[in-house]
Amino acid sequence: MTSDIGLDRHRSCIALWPTTLFTSCVPIAQCNGSLERSCLKTNYKTAHVNRLFSERYNQWKGDLHYHFEVFDDPQVALQEGCPKELEGRKDSWVWLCAHFQEHDYVNKAQVNKGNRKKKALLHHSGSRPFSYRMDARWRGGSKFPEIDVFGDVYVRPGNELAESLHTTMMERSQLVIQESASQLPPETPIESVDPP
């Protein structure tokens, strides 16, 4: 399952994540493309967990990169900058310091920084990661937590682009629910239909 969330290349860093979180999920492959309600729900939950792990891992790695950049010299960061969460795992900090200096990573970080400056939509959610908001929406019973969070953090009075995008997303989400419902017995109430 770790390959589903892009962590297989970073095994030295994965050890910090609780392994029970990875083993408590049902793989999508077990559903074999079936359209049973329970299978649709399992696929959605698995996709949600994969996305949640990926986002939180990327946030964690980004925080470590920010910590690394506080130091003017990479050697000083390596020798004196090991964060408390990696105490006793110096090998992980050494790997991360080398990773943060790799040519490909540096180029990608610069491109991403430039892309963030070009954003047309600005969110109004503060520093709390979107994954936390999506998790709360999902636990609250939202069928489309991504769309709900988009509405929460981007849609503001006067922001016509965000309002238009959100309206389109809401309309399409209803189409997805209707399509899912068409695959189920006709007596199934639309409120109990989960998206694929």
C-alpha positions as CSV (number, residue, x, y, z in Angstrom):
1,M,0.0,0.0,0.0
2,T,2.9,2.4,0.6
3,S,3.5,2.5,-3.2
4,D,-0.1,3.9,-3.6
5,I,0.9,7.0,-1.7
6,G,4.3,7.6,-3.1
7,L,6.4,6.6,-0.1
8,D,8.1,3.5,-1.4
9,R,11.2,5.5,-2.4
10,H,11.6,7.0,1.1
11,R,11.6,3.9,3.3
12,S,14.1,5.5,5.7
13,C,11.6,8.2,6.5
14,I,8.5,6.0,6.6
15,A,9.6,4.3,9.8
16,L,8.4,7.4,11.7
17,W,4.8,6.8,10.5
18,P,2.8,4.3,12.5
19,T,2.7,1.1,10.5
20,T,-0.8,0.2,11.8
21,L,-2.2,3.0,9.7
22,F,-0.9,1.3,6.5
23,T,-2.2,-2.2,7.4
24,S,-5.7,-1.2,8.5
25,C,-6.9,-0.5,5.0
26,V,-8.5,-2.7,2.4
27,P,-6.7,-2.5,-0.9
28,I,-8.8,-1.3,-3.9
29,A,-7.8,-4.4,-5.8
30,Q,-9.9,-6.6,-3.5
31,C,-13.1,-5.1,-5.0
32,N,-12.3,-6.4,-8.5
33,G,-14.2,-3.6,-10.2
34,S,-17.5,-4.6,-8.6
35,L,-20.1,-1.9,-8.1
36,E,-21.5,-3.2,-4.8
37,R,-22.3,-0.4,-2.3
38,S,-19.8,-1.7,0.2
39,C,-17.1,-1.9,-2.5
40,L,-17.7,1.6,-3.6
41,K,-17.5,2.8,0.0
42,T,-14.3,0.8,0.5
43,N,-12.7,2.3,-2.7
44,Y,-13.7,5.8,-1.6
45,K,-12.3,5.3,1.9
46,T,-9.1,3.8,0.6
47,A,-8.6,6.7,-1.8
48,H,-9.3,9.1,1.0
49,V,-6.7,7.4,3.3
50,N,-4.1,7.3,0.4
51,R,-4.7,11.0,-0.3
52,L,-4.6,11.9,3.4
53,F,-1.3,10.0,4.0
54,S,0.2,11.5,0.9
55,E,-0.8,15.1,1.9
56,R,0.4,14.7,5.5
57,Y,3.6,13.1,4.4
58,N,4.3,15.9,1.9
59,Q,3.5,18.5,4.6
60,W,5.8,16.7,7.1
61,K,8.6,16.6,4.5
62,G,8.0,20.3,3.6
63,D,8.3,21.2,7.2
64,L,11.6,19.4,7.4
65,H,12.8,21.2,4.2
66,Y,11.8,24.5,5.7
67,H,13.8,23.6,8.9
68,F,16.8,22.6,6.6
69,E,16.6,26.0,4.8
70,V,16.8,27.9,8.1
71,F,20.5,27.1,8.1
72,D,22.8,29.1,5.7
73,D,25.2,26.2,5.2
74,P,24.1,22.6,4.5
75,Q,27.0,21.3,6.5
76,V,25.8,23.2,9.6
77,A,22.3,21.9,9.0
78,L,23.6,18.4,8.8
79,Q,25.8,18.7,12.0
80,E,23.6,20.9,14.2
81,G,20.2,21.0,12.7
82,C,18.7,17.6,13.3
83,P,15.1,18.3,14.4
84,K,13.8,16.7,17.7
85,E,11.4,14.4,15.8
86,L,14.4,12.7,14.2
87,E,16.5,12.4,17.3
88,G,18.0,8.9,17.4
89,R,17.5,8.6,13.7
90,K,20.5,10.6,12.5
91,D,20.6,8.4,9.3
92,S,17.2,9.8,8.3
93,W,18.4,13.4,8.8
94,V,21.6,12.7,6.8
95,W,19.5,11.2,4.0
96,L,17.1,14.2,4.0
97,C,19.9,16.7,3.9
98,A,21.4,14.9,0.9
99,H,18.0,14.7,-0.7
100,F,17.3,18.5,-0.2
101,Q,20.6,19.2,-2.0
102,E,20.0,17.0,-5.0
103,H,19.8,18.8,-8.3
104,D,16.4,17.4,-9.2
105,Y,14.9,18.3,-5.9
106,V,16.3,21.9,-5.9
107,N,15.0,22.4,-9.5
108,K,11.6,21.1,-8.5
109,A,11.4,23.3,-5.4
110,Q,12.3,26.4,-7.5
111,V,9.7,25.5,-10.1
112,N,7.1,24.9,-7.4
113,K,7.9,28.2,-5.7
114,G,7.4,30.1,-9.0
115,N,4.1,28.2,-9.7
116,R,2.8,29.2,-6.2
117,K,3.4,32.9,-7.2
118,K,1.2,32.4,-10.3
119,K,-1.9,31.1,-8.5
120,A,-5.1,32.7,-9.6
121,L,-7.1,31.4,-6.6
122,L,-6.0,32.3,-3.1
123,H,-7.3,30.3,-0.2
124,H,-8.5,31.8,3.1
125,S,-7.8,28.9,5.4
126,G,-4.7,29.9,7.2
127,S,-1.9,27.5,7.8
128,R,-4.0,24.5,8.7
129,P,-3.4,21.8,6.1
130,F,-6.4,21.1,3.8
131,S,-6.0,17.4,4.6
132,Y,-7.1,18.1,8.2
133,R,-10.2,20.0,6.9
134,M,-11.0,17.2,4.5
135,D,-10.6,14.6,7.2
136,A,-13.1,16.5,9.4
137,R,-15.6,16.9,6.5
138,W,-15.2,13.2,5.7
139,R,-15.8,12.2,9.3
140,G,-18.8,14.5,9.3
141,G,-20.4,12.5,6.6
142,S,-19.5,14.6,3.5
143,K,-19.7,12.6,0.3
144,F,-17.3,15.0,-1.5
145,P,-15.0,16.5,1.2
146,E,-12.7,18.1,-1.5
147,I,-15.6,20.1,-2.9
148,D,-16.8,21.1,0.5
149,V,-13.3,22.2,1.6
150,F,-12.9,24.1,-1.7
151,G,-16.1,26.0,-0.9
152,D,-14.9,26.7,2.7
153,V,-11.4,28.0,1.8
154,Y,-11.7,29.6,-1.7
155,V,-15.3,30.9,-2.2
156,R,-15.7,34.4,-0.9
157,P,-18.2,37.1,-1.8
158,G,-17.0,38.8,-5.0
159,N,-14.7,36.0,-6.1
160,E,-16.6,35.1,-9.2
161,L,-14.1,32.6,-10.5
162,A,-14.1,30.5,-7.3
163,E,-17.9,30.7,-7.1
164,S,-18.2,29.5,-10.7
165,L,-15.8,26.6,-10.1
166,H,-17.6,25.6,-6.9
167,T,-21.0,25.7,-8.6
168,T,-19.6,23.5,-11.5
169,M,-18.1,21.0,-9.0
170,M,-21.4,20.8,-7.1
171,E,-23.3,20.1,-10.3
172,R,-20.9,17.4,-11.3
173,S,-20.9,15.8,-7.9
174,Q,-24.7,15.4,-8.2
175,L,-24.2,13.8,-11.6
176,V,-21.7,11.4,-10.1
177,I,-24.2,10.5,-7.3
178,Q,-26.9,9.9,-9.9
179,E,-24.6,7.7,-12.0
180,S,-23.6,5.7,-8.9
181,A,-27.3,5.4,-8.0
182,S,-28.1,4.1,-11.5
183,Q,-25.8,1.1,-10.8
184,L,-27.7,0.2,-7.6
185,P,-31.1,-1.3,-7.1
186,P,-33.9,1.2,-7.9
187,E,-35.3,1.2,-4.4
188,T,-31.9,2.5,-3.0
189,P,-32.5,6.0,-1.6
190,I,-30.3,8.7,-3.2
191,E,-29.2,9.9,0.3
192,S,-27.5,6.5,0.9
193,V,-25.6,6.4,-2.3
194,D,-21.8,6.9,-1.9
195,P,-19.6,8.2,-4.7
196,P,-17.2,5.7,-6.4
